[in-house]
Amino acid sequence: MFAVIYRWKLIPGREAQFEEGWRAGTRAIAEEFGGWGSRLHRGEGGVVVAYAQWPDRATWERAMQSRMHHSDDEARARYRGAFEPDSFEILFAGEVTADLLELRRAGGDA
């Protein structure tokens, strides 16, 4: 398994716009390139990070080599219009060596 951590700085007031576009774009990436999905995290000062999982580095690299990374132009316009120019960065990309994440629902249900 391969994981990537992305970071953006959002334009104030456009948080919901970013999240809507990010959700649709993440779904498109999963369908078109075989990504395993992502988790979005909101921090302080308008910073958001996403943790994405992939079956392997080669699958991720094929997706990144695609000119637009997915075919959902509307989703792309929504999230790209919501973060500050030049604020996107890849913080980490590497193999998962141990995995202790468990899906939990509110109330403690797994």
N, C-alpha and C positions, 0 to 999 in steps of 0.2 A: 504494500500500500504506500502511496505517495501523498504528501500533504503540502499545501501552500498557504501562506498567510499574506493577505493583501491589506493595504492601508489607504484610506482617503481622508481628506479634510473637507467636510461638507459646508456649503454655503448656508448661513443661518436662515431658517424658515423653509428649507428644502429637504428636510430629513425624510418626510413621508414620500416625497417624489423619488428620492434616491432608493428608499426601501422597496417601493413598488417596482421600479425598474430593475433593481438588483434581483428581486424574486423572479421576475419573468425571465431575465437574462440567465440566471442560474438554472432555471428549468430548461431553457433552450440549450444551454451547454450540455446538460445531462442527456437530453434526447439526441443531440447532434454529434456529440463527441465522446460520450461515455463517462462523463464526470459523475462522481458519486454524491454530489451535493455540497452544501456549504452551510456554515453558521455565521450570522452577522452579529457583531458586538458593537454597542455604542459606548464610547468613552466620554471623557470630559472635553470641553472646548471644540465640539463638533467633529471629533475624530471618530471614525468607525474602522473596524478591522473585520475581515472575513477569513474564516478558516475553511478551506476547501479540501476535499479528499478525492483522490484519483486512484484508479487501479495500479498505475505505475507511471514513472517519469515519461516514458515514450508517449503514452496517451495524452498527458498534459502538454507535452511539447508539440504534438500534432495540432491540438486545439489552439495553442498560442501562435503557431505558424500561419493559421488561417487569418486572412486579412482583417476580418471584423470579429472573429472569435465565435460568433453565432449569427443566425439569420433574423433575429427579432429586432428590426430597426427601431421600432417604437420604444422597446425596453431600453435599448442602447441610448437613445436620445434622452430618455427620462433620467437615467442614472448619470450620464455624462454631463447633463445640464445642472446637476445638483452638487457637484464637488468643485473645489477650487482648481483652476488650471495648474497643471504640473504637480498636484498633490498626490496622485496615485503612485504607489510603490509596492513592490514585492519585498516583504520583510524576510521571508524564509521560504525555501523550497527544498524538501528532502524526504528521504525514506522514513516511514514510521517504524520505529524499532520496538515500541511497546504501546499497547492501547488499553487504557483502563476507563475510557468513557463509556457510560451506560445511559441509554435513553430513559429519562424519568419524566413523569407527568406530574402536574400539580397534585398535591395530596400524597405523594410518595409512590404512586402506582408506576410500575415499570412498563 
